[in-house]
Amino acid sequence: MSNVEHLEDLIAQLERAAEQLLADLRSVGELSPDGAATMVEDCAALATRAAAELEQLALDLRSVEANAVAPGQDSLL
């Protein structure tokens, strides 16, 4: 799985968690403190993983750009 695909998967997981949270709130009217804490922890972990993936994508892009030869210029090697 590529970094982009992995990031998209993490985003989808966050969206599903948000939908689940909203569904729980609508059906019960409130969420237990333990349930809310678990959901917050899960979302925080997913967001941390997504941030790491995004940072890696940015680093990869900078590396590619740094090694690219501008059009009309020859490589020195």
Secondary structure by P-SEA (a helix, b strand, c coil): ccaaaaaaaaaaaaaaaaaaaaaaaaacccccaaaaaaaaaaaaaaaaaaaaaaaaaaaaaaaaaaacccccccccc
